[in-house]
Amino acid sequence: MKVDQKGHTTVIKDTQGNVGSFLEKVTNEYGSFKNHNLILDISSDKDVSLDQVLSFLSLSNKHRKAKKSFVIVVNDFDFNEVPDEMIVVPTILEAHDIIEMEEIERDLGF
């Protein structure tokens, strides 16, 4: 797990290729990330399934309830299958763009 913090956003990259153990590590260390927007990068993992992405749903809901952005980066995935309450994108750049848009919406009171 590699953690990179820039401003109000923390990018956490899975370096082991195991979505389950990555989720467990992020959940265990959530207290140190909870005050930042989060980008979870599992793009290096091969063949990520919808169930694996959905395993982040409760953490995503918890984080978004605290008025912080939560974005998952996955390569080669059917993004139409993801429920509306989760944000899953194909690149880190797009994740940063989503967070920027959500920050503007929060500043405007939406």
C-alpha positions as MATLAB code, in Angstrom:
seq = 'MKVDQKGHTTVIKDTQGNVGSFLEKVTNEYGSFKNHNLILDISSDKDVSLDQVLSFLSLSNKHRKAKKSFVIVVNDFDFNEVPDEMIVVPTILEAHDIIEMEEIERDLGF';
ca = [
       0.000    0.000    0.000;
       1.443    3.332   -1.100;
       0.033    6.564    0.334;
       0.509    9.932   -1.379;
      -1.061   13.063    0.077;
      -1.436   16.283   -1.885;
      -3.369   19.109   -0.289;
      -6.853   17.951    0.672;
      -6.622   14.637   -1.214;
      -4.974   11.337   -0.308;
      -4.222    8.741   -2.985;
      -3.861    5.186   -1.696;
      -2.477    2.697   -4.201;
      -2.729   -1.064   -3.862;
       0.772   -2.452   -4.423;
       0.021   -6.119   -3.729;
      -2.688   -6.872   -6.272;
      -5.122   -8.195   -3.678;
      -8.317   -6.145   -3.364;
      -9.492   -7.920   -0.195;
      -6.326   -7.314    1.809;
      -6.123   -3.745    0.445;
      -9.660   -3.017    1.687;
      -8.745   -4.476    5.089;
      -5.627   -2.272    5.359;
      -7.499    0.868    4.304;
     -10.313    0.110    6.751;
      -7.853   -0.486    9.606;
      -6.011    2.781    8.914;
      -9.127    4.782    8.040;
      -8.729    7.075   11.052;
      -5.633    8.657    9.543;
      -7.382    9.295    6.184;
     -10.898   10.269    7.250;
     -10.362   14.033    7.037;
      -9.189   13.975    3.402;
     -10.762   13.219    0.053;
      -9.756    9.675   -0.886;
      -8.691    8.101   -4.141;
      -8.243    4.337   -3.896;
      -6.180    3.116   -6.824;
      -6.689   -0.568   -7.594;
      -5.848   -0.123  -11.271;
      -2.795   -2.377  -11.024;
      -4.993   -5.302   -9.958;
      -5.967   -7.596  -12.808;
      -9.557   -8.737  -13.372;
     -11.281   -6.668  -10.694;
     -14.863   -7.885  -10.304;
     -17.989   -5.913   -9.498;
     -18.218   -7.725   -6.140;
     -14.710   -6.567   -5.259;
     -15.601   -2.967   -6.096;
     -18.853   -3.264   -4.127;
     -16.880   -4.426   -1.088;
     -15.816   -0.764   -0.726;
     -19.444    0.442   -0.595;
     -19.810    0.760    3.187;
     -16.487    2.605    3.483;
     -17.516    4.857    0.585;
     -20.882    5.656    2.184;
     -19.247    6.394    5.537;
     -16.687    8.716    3.944;
     -19.176   10.540    1.720;
     -21.531   11.025    4.689;
     -18.698   13.044    6.285;
     -18.794   15.365    3.219;
     -15.568   14.034    1.696;
     -15.037   12.561   -1.757;
     -14.335    8.843   -2.246;
     -13.217    7.694   -5.698;
     -11.988    4.264   -6.819;
      -9.688    3.929   -9.834;
     -10.060    0.676  -11.796;
      -8.768   -0.213  -15.263;
     -10.689   -2.315  -17.767;
     -14.050   -2.376  -15.986;
     -17.728   -1.990  -16.930;
     -18.441    1.297  -15.165;
     -22.175    1.069  -15.957;
     -22.534   -1.782  -13.440;
     -21.495    0.370  -10.478;
     -24.327    1.754   -8.324;
     -24.868    5.521   -8.387;
     -23.694    6.014   -4.802;
     -20.162    4.930   -5.745;
     -17.718    6.736   -8.010;
     -15.421    4.504  -10.061;
     -13.213    5.961  -12.797;
     -10.490    4.621  -15.125;
      -7.657    7.096  -14.340;
      -6.098    9.028  -11.454;
      -6.508   12.254  -13.440;
     -10.241   11.693  -13.769;
     -10.449   10.933  -10.038;
      -8.806   14.284   -9.258;
     -11.244   16.014  -11.644;
     -14.241   14.407   -9.900;
     -12.946   15.511   -6.496;
     -12.417   19.046   -7.765;
     -16.006   19.164   -9.065;
     -17.388   17.769   -5.792;
     -15.386   20.336   -3.801;
     -16.928   23.132   -5.878;
     -20.412   21.671   -5.351;
     -19.864   21.501   -1.583;
     -18.571   25.103   -1.544;
     -21.716   26.195   -3.396;
     -23.935   24.257   -0.982;
     -25.246   21.523   -3.306;
];
